[in-house]
Structures are given as structure tokens and as C-alpha cells.
Amino acid sequence: MSILLQINNLYKAYGHQVIFKDANLTISTKQKIGVIGRNGAGKSTLFKLIVGQESIDSGILQIHSIARLGYLEQQSPFKPDDTVIGFLTRYTGKQEWQCGKIAAMFQLKNDLLYAQISSLAGGFQMRVKLTAMLLKEPNFLLLDEPTNYLDLSTLVLLERFLKTYRGGYMVISHDREFLKNICEYTMEIEHGAIFLYPRPIEEYLVYKEEQLELKQKYNIRVEQKQKQLQNFVDRFRSKSSKARQAQSKIKVINALKKIDIIQPINTVRIKIPQTDTKKGLAFRCENMSIGYEDKIVADNISFTIERGEHIAILGDNGQGKTTFLKTIAGELAHITGQLRWMPNIKIAYYAQHVPSMLNPTQEVGVYLQSIAAKDVSLQDIYQMAGNFLFKNTDLKKKISVLSGGERARLSLAGLLLKKAQVLLLDEPNNHLDFETVEALCSALKACKSTILFVSHNRTFVNLLATGIIEIKDGNVLRYPHNYEEYVYHLQKTMLSDICNNETTKTAVNNKVKLNDYQKRKLINSKRRKLKSKIKSIENLIAKNEAEKQEIITSYATNPAYCPKRDKRFKQINSLLESQEKDWLAIHEELEGLDT
């Protein structure tokens, strides 16, 4: 691999805040790197330095001539009246047919090409930005939090594209599952330094923990040896016969050096004050319709939610997830039907606009005290502030000086101090670093409150959700299976549509008969894809078989009638039947390739 970029002894500071100090980095072609680090560590700053939007204070940043960088930034490059095709031709200088060809990779075609970008949901706007970046034909991509606000369908498309992309990239993301799926290297920015590890994120985190443990054990051994030698010195230094030996031991003590361990950045450990844990029904709606005066978003909505359930609200952007959450939160009136929370239930609601509505003149500590439940002690308030990385000195800060990420953390801290029986969360993890996201997820998982949440972070949803509500094409329905099965069926449907489109396109355009080499290449590619699908299905089958066996065992030990258990047993049998059919069909297709 050829070197694209080199950084040596980089120093960058904003006032008294040092971002990089003696940082070094070498990037080569085709490296696929996940970039991690706390908010404010310098991830986005590094990207801006590389593309020239920021200047270095000292050091060397060299971009080699073979590098063609593509930068996907968080800010929007669109004009208010831009259409998709109009923006792409203006921004890239390419012909319409060239723009349409790349846009089709992200399912931007037909009427969508002529739609105003401002009318599109966030996921589709991100697809437009990706298309514009690729039209400039880069060989190395810089993607700054591309997963923020992405619906799962767009995330699947992005993952598929990055897995097959022939160039290299660096991706900033707080979704561990996403980085695990697409990155072969891990880069961490911490304490002003850049460390590039040549393995995926899971292996890097294990390595990092092992290195810290080794350093700590080494230092313990050094301390023990120093203590042992010091005991000898203290005992014999005054005796003339042992004085020389004592002096020798002193030299050994001075030569023994402990490894400097940089104090790790505060680890987020969030503990949510527990509420009462009543059982029974929390929420019911019947024949409800939601939307606005001029538009019904979804209708005929009927389902119930039990106390203590953790429900993920899923669906593509623009389908009505936020509208649904605002409606059940009471911020938006439902149009028809019935909506009812059970009596004496306290509801807390977090949405993307909440952090921006905080009183800028109020102090952090005062805000948390004002919003906390009456029986929450001052100590608990300070502990919650610490959980979200607000030190004692930060409590006196005005909200006006906080960054967007800090305001989001403050809003979440205040929400959790309310001790509400119901938490309604609309994208609570956007702009939080992945350690804070996973700490929040762990705390919510242990929380007894009823939780309904919107999130496109696959790690967050997979760990937290005990149930799913899907909003699609004007319908709001309880999804009968778990999140892994939901993702599997979505990927299966999307990839099937893409394959069908590609097959049709090939049949129309390919008038030249393929030679033997091309045929073998296509067959081998299809064989690899089929084998990958088989492995994925086999993993799901094994997981469902294990759960089925657990239920069978529970029937033997506890034969009493249990509706939930019976329902789940039927669901698993149905899933296994469907998955086994898929497995057989793919095997038959694979065997057909070999004949």
C-alpha cells in the first residue's frame, strides 16, 4: 500500500485547550479505519486539519500527490431551493447522467432526483451528500459521523457501499456495531495523541484493557521490589559490614522505574434513581390517528404497552416516528381515536430540540436541582452530574457556554433525575461519544421505567429494546420478533430489491456475450454471497433453536399455562420454519452454480 498522508509532531490548541500535542500518524491507501474518542478529543478537528479547513499550529501534515480526499462533513452544503439533481450537477460539475448513475447506488432515482432536498428526510439528505462526495472520484474518504440521523435502511445501504468500496476511509461514529461491520483498523484520539491499531474495534478495546492491566501489574511488582530493597537498606545501612551493600541497593532502588500511566479520562457510569415498580398496563390506544391538520401521518393505531417494557420505535426517516412520540408525549394532539396513559404515571420526554431550549443564563447545578424530583438528594444530583462528566467546577458554568454535546448530556441528566415512570426518548444518543452511549444504554436497561425510544444506533437498540414498534406506510404496529430478526429481514428485503435492479439493468445493457473468464468471476462472486447468507441464517437458526430448547425445558419444570411463553414458542417455530426454507432455497441455488 502507498502512503497517502503523514502527520509528525502535530500541535494544535484553541486558547488554553490543547487538542493535539506531538501527535503522529501515517495513513496508507485502502485502510478502513474507525475513529473513536470522547467528545472534544479532536476527531472532527483532525478531519478539518486534513482537508485544510483548520490550520496546524506546529508540526508537519503532508498529503501526498496520489491522495484524492472525499470529505463528508456534518454541516449541510445545500441551498434552500436545491433539487437533488440540480445540487449534484452544481456542486460537482458533472453531467446529469453521471450524477444519476452514482445516485442510483443509494436508491436515489426517478422522481427523487427532481425532488427538493429540503423536502427529504435526513437519511435521504445524507444519501445526496454521499453521492456528491463520490462524484468527485476520491480514493480516500473522511466521514464525520455519517450515521447521525440515519434511518436503518440508509444505514444498510451505507454499510453495503463501504464494505465494497475499493478505496480507504476514516469514519467517526459512536455506533460500535457500525464500526465493527465496516472497519479493519481502529484509531483512538485521546490525551492529545493519535493511536492507530491494526485491528477492528472489539479487538482494540480488549488490547487496550490488557495493556493497562499489564502496566498496573508491572508497577505493583516494582513497588514490591523497592519496598523489599528499602527494608534491607533501613536495616543494614548503619552497619559498617553491610554499608556497601546498602549503598548498592539504594542505586538499584533509584534505577527501578515505574511505567507512567496517563490517567484515563473519566469513565461514564450512569445510575438512574429507581421509581416504583408496579406491574400491569402502562398505555393503551385504540383506532388512533396521528398527524397534522393538513396531513394524517398514520391511522388505525391500536396496541397496548406493559409497565417496564423498553420499546424501540423503528422506521425510515419521514415515516412518522417523531410525530408518534410527540403525540403520546402530549405535545401534539391525536386526530381521532383514543389514547390513554394509566393514572398516576409521570412522563419525561427528551427530544432533539430540548437541549436548545435550556435557559442559557442558568447555571448547570441550579438547572439540575430545579428539575430533579423532590425526594432526590443533593448528593444524588451531584452524582448524576458526575455520571455525565460534569465536574464540581462545571456546576457553576452558565448553560450558554456549553457545547451541543454538553447540553444534550445535561438535558439527559435532568430527565433521569425526574424519577419518571415513563421515559420518551427521541434520539438520545446523537452527539454522545460511544462510551457515554453504551453507559446510558446499560443504565436504561437496568431501569424499571417504561421506555419508548427512537434511535438509529444499532448497538443501543440491540442492547436496550425488549420490543419493537414499526412505523411504515401509514401504519404503526407492534413487531412480533426481536431486533436482530428485524435487521435481518430488512437487509434481506433491501438486498433482494438491489439484486433484482442490478439483474434487470444487466439484462438490458449487457448485449455482449460474456467470455468464460467473466462468467467464472460472476459465479464465484455470487457463490461467496450465497455462502455468507447461509452462515448468517445458520447463526439465527442456532440462536432460535437454543431459545426453543429453553422454553421446552421450562415446560417440563413449570407446566402451568403462560400466555407469553406459548406465544413466543409459536413465534420461534414460525421463524425457524421460515429460516429453514430460506436456508434450503439458498443451498439449492448454490448447488445450481456448481453443476
Buried (B, 14 or more C-beta within 10 A) or exposed (E): EEEBBBBEEBBBEEEEEBBBBEBBBEBBBBBBBBBBBBBBBBBBBBBBBBEEEBEBBEBEBEBEEEBBBBBBBEEEEBEEEBBBBBBBBEBBEBEEEBBBBBBBBBBBBEEBBEBBBEEBBBBBBBBBBBBBBBBBEBBBBBBBBBBBBBBBBBBBBBBBBBEEBEBBBBBBBBBBBBBBBBBEBBBBBBBBBBBBBEEBBEEBBEEBEEEEEEBEEEBEEBEEEBEEBEEBBEEBBEEEEBEEBBEEBBEEBEEEEBEEEEEEBEEBEBBBBEBEEEEEEBBBBEEBBBBEEEEBBBBBBBBEBBBBBBBBBBBBBBBBBBBBBBBBBEEBEBBEBEBEBBEEBEBBBBBBEBBEEBEEEBBBBBBBBEBBEEEBEEEBBBBBBBBBBBEEEBBEBEBEEBEEBBBBBBBBBBBBBBBBBBBBBBBBBBBBBBBBBBBBBBBBEEBBBBBBBBBBBBBBBBBBBBBBBBBBEBBBBEBBBBBEBBBBBBBBEBBEEBEEEEEEEEEEEEEEEEEEEEEEEEEEEBBEBBEEBBEBBEEBBEBBEEBBEEBEEEEEEEEEEBEEBEEBBEBBEEBBEEBEEBBEEBEEBBEEEEE
